[in-house]
Amino acid sequence: MPDDARIGVVGAGAYGTALALAASRAGRNVRLWARDGEAVAAIKRTRQTPRLPGIALPETISATAHLADLADCDALIIAVPTQSLRTACEALRKTLPPDAPVVSAAKGIEQASGLFPTEIIAETLPGAPAAILSGPSFAADIGRGLPTAVTLAARDPALAQGLAEALSSPAFRIYHSDDPRGVEIGGAAKNVLAIAAGIAIGLGFGESARAALVARGFAELRRFGEAFGAEPETLMGLSGLGDVVLSCASAQSRNFSYGLALGQGKTPMEAAGNALAEGAFTAPVLAAMAKDKGIETPIAEAVAGIIAGQTGVREAVAALLARPIRAER
C-alpha cells in the first residue's frame, strides 16, 4: 500500500463514517460514498453528519454520491449491512480499480445463499482481493477517536498486514490475520448472542443469567466456527470473544437493544423500529447451517424461532432451561 494511499469507503452510515475518520487519522485521503445526494451536500456544507453528531469531518474526507469517484482509490472499505453487500459489490463492478483490495465491514451471513462477506465479494468481484474487518467497536467510539482494537483478515497474510498498517493509527489499532472465516463467524454469531443477552435482561433475569447465557452461547459459536474451518485462536480473539463481550453487555449494541425490546414484550417488528439488527437476519441462516452440519446451537435456534414468530420469548427460555443436564463442553 503506497504511503499516499487513497481509501474509498462505500456507505456513509455511522460505521462507514467512523471508518472514514479512522482512515483519515491514519494519514489517508478518503472518499466517502453515500447514496443520498442531499446527505453528501450536507456533509460538504457543514463537515458533519447526523449519523455521528458533534464530530467534525476533516478536509481529507471528501463526500460523493458518484461511485465513479472511487475509481482511483487504492483500497475500498464497504460498510453496508451483509444483506446489502451483494448489491453494493455489483454496483462497483464498472468502477472498481484494477486489483484494488475490497474490505467488508459487514457482520453477518447472507440469508439467501449462506455465504460470508468475503465469499460474496469473491463471487461478485472475482478479480478483487477480499478482506474482512471486524471486532469490538462502536461507531461512536471510533468516531470520537477513543482507543479501539479490531482485526483485519485476508487469505493473503501480506495483504492483511499491508491493509492493517495502512489503516491503523494510535487510537485505532488493527491486528492482522490470515483467517477471514474465523473473523467472519465471530462477527456474525456474536450478533445472535447479543440478541439473546438482551432478551434475558429484558425479561428481568439478571446478570447471572446473562453471564451463563453468554458463556453457553460462546460455546455454540466455537462449535460452529470450528466446523466451518475457523481457527480457535481467532474465535478467542478480538473478532470473536472480544466482540461478544462488547455486544452482549451494552445497550449501544443494536442487537442487544433489539433483544431487550423482545424480552420486554415487543413483537419482532416493534423491536426492530428504525434500527437494523444484523443478528435478526443471521440467526435463522446460522441455525440452519449448524443443523446441516449436525452442530447443536440451541440458543441460536431459540433466537431464530422467536424472530420468526414460531415461539414466544418465555416459551423459548423455558425450553432452554428444560434441556437435559450434561457435562460442560
C-alpha positions in Angstrom: 0.0 0.0 0.0 1.6 3.3 -1.0 2.3 6.0 1.6 -0.2 8.3 -0.1 -2.9 5.6 -0.5 -6.4 6.8 -1.2 -9.1 4.9 0.6 -12.7 4.6 -0.6 -15.5 4.0 1.9 -18.8 2.8 0.5 -21.6 3.6 2.9 -21.9 6.8 4.9 -23.8 5.4 7.8 -22.5 5.7 11.3 -20.0 2.9 11.0 -18.8 3.8 7.5 -18.3 7.4 8.5 -16.4 6.3 11.6 -14.1 4.1 9.5 -13.6 7.1 7.1 -12.5 9.1 10.1 -10.2 6.3 11.3 -8.5 6.1 7.8 -8.1 9.9 7.8 -6.4 9.8 11.1 -4.1 7.2 9.7 -2.9 9.8 7.2 -5.0 8.7 4.2 -7.1 10.7 1.8 -10.6 9.3 1.9 -13.5 9.3 -0.5 -16.8 8.6 1.4 -19.7 7.5 -0.8 -23.3 8.0 0.2 -26.3 7.0 -1.9 -28.2 10.2 -0.8 -27.1 13.3 -2.8 -28.6 15.6 -0.2 -26.7 13.9 2.6 -23.5 14.4 0.6 -24.3 18.1 0.1 -24.9 18.5 3.8 -21.6 16.9 4.6 -19.8 19.2 2.2 -21.6 22.2 3.7 -21.3 21.5 7.4 -18.4 19.0 7.6 -20.7 16.9 9.8 -23.2 14.1 9.5 -26.3 13.4 11.7 -25.0 9.8 11.9 -22.2 10.9 14.2 -23.4 14.2 15.7 -20.8 16.6 17.0 -17.9 15.1 15.2 -16.2 17.2 12.5 -15.1 15.6 9.3 -11.7 16.8 8.2 -11.0 18.0 4.7 -9.1 14.8 4.0 -12.5 13.2 3.7 -14.4 14.1 0.6 -18.0 13.0 0.3 -19.5 11.9 -3.0 -22.7 10.4 -4.4 -20.9 9.0 -7.5 -19.3 5.6 -7.4 -17.1 6.7 -10.3 -15.2 9.0 -7.9 -13.8 5.8 -6.2 -12.1 4.7 -9.4 -8.6 5.8 -8.4 -8.7 4.5 -4.8 -6.1 2.1 -3.7 -8.4 0.1 -1.5 -12.1 0.1 -0.7 -14.0 -0.5 2.5 -17.6 -1.5 2.1 -19.5 -0.5 5.2 -23.1 -1.7 4.4 -25.2 -4.5 6.1 -24.5 -8.0 5.0 -27.8 -8.3 3.2 -26.9 -5.3 1.1 -23.3 -6.3 0.4 -24.0 -8.1 -2.9 -25.9 -5.1 -4.3 -23.1 -2.8 -3.4 -20.4 -5.1 -5.0 -22.4 -5.4 -8.2 -22.7 -1.6 -8.4 -18.9 -1.3 -8.1 -18.1 -3.7 -11.0 -17.8 -0.9 -13.6 -15.7 1.4 -11.4 -13.6 -0.8 -9.2 -9.9 0.0 -9.6 -7.9 -3.0 -11.1 -6.7 -5.3 -8.3 -7.8 -2.9 -5.5 -8.5 -4.8 -2.3 -12.1 -4.8 -1.1 -12.6 -4.9 2.7 -16.0 -5.7 4.1 -17.0 -4.3 7.4 -20.3 -6.3 7.5 -21.0 -8.7 10.3 -23.4 -11.4 9.2 -24.3 -14.2 6.8 -26.2 -13.7 3.6 -29.7 -15.2 4.1 -30.4 -16.2 0.5 -27.1 -18.0 -0.1 -25.5 -18.8 3.3 -22.3 -17.0 2.1 -20.0 -15.0 4.3 -18.9 -11.4 3.3 -15.6 -12.4 1.6 -17.4 -15.1 -0.3 -19.9 -12.6 -1.6 -17.0 -10.3 -2.7 -15.3 -13.2 -4.4 -18.5 -14.2 -6.2 -19.4 -10.7 -7.4 -16.0 -9.1 -7.8 -13.8 -12.1 -8.8 -10.7 -10.0 -9.5 -10.6 -8.2 -6.2 -8.6 -9.4 -3.2 -11.1 -9.7 -0.4 -10.7 -9.0 3.3 -12.9 -8.6 6.4 -12.7 -6.0 9.2 -14.4 -6.9 12.5 -14.0 -6.6 16.2 -15.4 -4.9 19.3 -16.1 -1.4 18.1 -18.9 1.0 18.3 -19.1 3.7 15.6 -19.4 6.5 18.2 -16.1 5.4 19.9 -14.2 5.2 16.6 -15.6 8.5 15.5 -14.6 10.2 18.7 -11.1 8.8 18.4 -11.4 6.6 21.6 -9.0 3.7 21.8 -10.3 0.7 19.8 -8.8 -2.5 18.5 -10.1 -4.7 15.7 -9.0 -7.5 13.4 -8.5 -7.3 9.6 -8.2 -10.7 7.9 -7.4 -11.9 4.4 -6.3 -15.2 2.9 -3.1 -13.5 1.8 -1.2 -12.6 5.0 0.8 -9.9 3.3 -2.4 -8.2 2.1 -3.9 -8.3 5.6 -0.7 -6.9 7.1 -0.5 -4.1 4.5 -4.1 -3.1 4.9 -3.8 -3.2 8.7 -0.7 -1.0 8.6 -2.3 1.5 6.2 -5.4 1.9 8.3 -4.1 1.8 11.8 -3.5 4.9 13.9 -2.6 5.4 17.6 -6.2 5.2 18.7 -7.4 2.6 16.1 -5.2 -0.5 16.4 -5.7 -3.2 13.7 -4.4 -6.7 14.2 -4.0 -8.7 11.0 -4.9 -12.3 10.4 -5.0 -14.9 7.7 -8.2 -16.5 9.0 -11.1 -14.5 7.4 -13.6 -17.3 8.0 -12.9 -17.2 11.8 -13.3 -13.4 11.8 -16.5 -13.5 9.8 -18.0 -16.2 12.0 -17.2 -14.3 15.2 -18.8 -11.1 13.8 -21.9 -12.9 12.6 -22.5 -15.2 15.6 -21.9 -12.5 18.3 -24.9 -10.6 17.0 -27.2 -13.5 17.6 -25.8 -13.9 21.1 -26.3 -10.2 21.7 -30.0 -10.6 20.9 -30.2 -13.5 23.4 -28.4 -11.5 26.1 -30.8 -8.6 25.5 -33.8 -10.9 25.8 -32.5 -12.2 29.2 -32.1 -8.7 30.6 -35.5 -7.6 29.1 -37.1 -10.5 30.9 -35.5 -9.3 34.2 -33.4 -12.4 34.6 -30.4 -10.5 36.0 -26.7 -10.5 35.4 -26.0 -14.1 36.5 -28.4 -15.3 33.8 -26.8 -13.1 31.2 -23.3 -14.4 32.1 -24.4 -18.0 31.8 -26.2 -17.4 28.5 -23.1 -15.6 27.0 -20.8 -18.4 28.2 -23.0 -21.1 26.7 -23.6 -19.1 23.6 -19.9 -18.7 23.1 -19.6 -22.5 23.3 -22.1 -22.6 20.4 -20.0 -20.0 18.5 -16.9 -22.1 18.9 -18.6 -25.3 17.8 -20.0 -23.6 14.7 -16.7 -21.9 13.9 -14.6 -25.0 14.2 -17.0 -26.9 12.0 -16.6 -24.2 9.3 -12.8 -24.1 9.4 -12.2 -21.2 11.8 -9.1 -21.2 13.9 -9.7 -21.5 17.6 -7.3 -18.6 18.3 -9.4 -16.3 16.1 -12.6 -17.2 17.9 -10.9 -16.4 21.2 -9.6 -13.1 19.8 -11.0 -9.6 19.2 -13.4 -10.5 16.4 -14.8 -13.4 18.4 -14.7 -13.3 22.2 -13.9 -9.6 22.2 -16.9 -8.6 20.2 -19.2 -11.0 22.2 -18.2 -9.2 25.4 -18.9 -5.8 24.0 -22.1 -6.6 22.2 -23.7 -8.6 25.0 -23.0 -6.0 27.7 -24.1 -2.7 26.2 -27.3 -1.1 25.1 -25.2 0.7 22.5 -25.4 -2.6 20.6 -28.3 -2.5 18.2 -28.6 -6.3 18.5 -28.7 -6.2 22.3 -31.2 -3.4 22.3 -33.4 -5.4 19.8 -33.3 -8.4 22.2 -34.0 -6.2 25.2 -37.2 -5.0 23.4 -38.2 -8.5 22.7 -37.7 -9.5 26.3 -39.8 -6.6 27.3 -42.7 -7.9 25.3 -42.4 -6.2 21.9 -43.0 -8.1 18.7 -40.1 -8.6 16.4 -41.4 -5.8 14.1 -41.9 -3.4 17.0 -38.5 -4.3 18.5 -36.8 -3.5 15.2 -38.1 0.0 14.9 -35.9 2.0 12.5 -32.7 0.4 13.6 -31.0 -2.6 11.8 -30.1 -5.6 14.0 -28.0 -7.8 11.8 -28.4 -10.7 14.1 -32.1 -10.9 13.2 -31.1 -11.9 9.7 -28.2 -14.0 10.8 -30.0 -16.2 13.4 -32.1 -18.3 11.0 -29.4 -19.0 8.5 -26.8 -19.7 11.2 -29.1 -22.2 12.9 -29.9 -23.8 9.6 -26.2 -24.1 8.6 -25.5 -25.6 12.0 -28.3 -28.1 11.7 -26.9 -29.2 8.3 -23.6 -29.9 10.0 -25.1 -31.7 13.0 -24.0 -28.9 15.4 -26.1 -28.1 18.4 -26.9 -24.4 18.7 -29.9 -24.3 21.0 -29.5 -20.6 21.8 -29.3 -19.6 18.1 -32.3 -21.8 17.3 -34.3 -20.2 20.1 -33.5 -16.7 18.8 -34.4 -17.7 15.3 -37.7 -19.2 16.5 -38.6 -16.0 18.4 -37.8 -13.8 15.4 -39.9 -16.0 13.1 -42.8 -15.8 15.5 -42.7 -19.6 15.9 -42.4 -19.4 19.7 -42.8 -16.9 22.4 -39.9 -15.4 24.4 -40.8 -17.1 27.6 -41.6 -20.4 25.9 -38.2 -20.4 24.2 -36.4 -19.7 27.5 -38.4 -22.4 29.3 -37.3 -24.9 26.6 -33.7 -23.9 27.0 -33.9 -24.3 30.8 -35.5 -27.7 30.4 -32.7 -29.2 28.3 -31.1 -32.3 29.8 -28.3 -31.8 32.4 -25.0 -32.6 30.7 -21.3 -32.2 31.0 -19.9 -28.8 30.2 -18.1 -28.6 26.9 
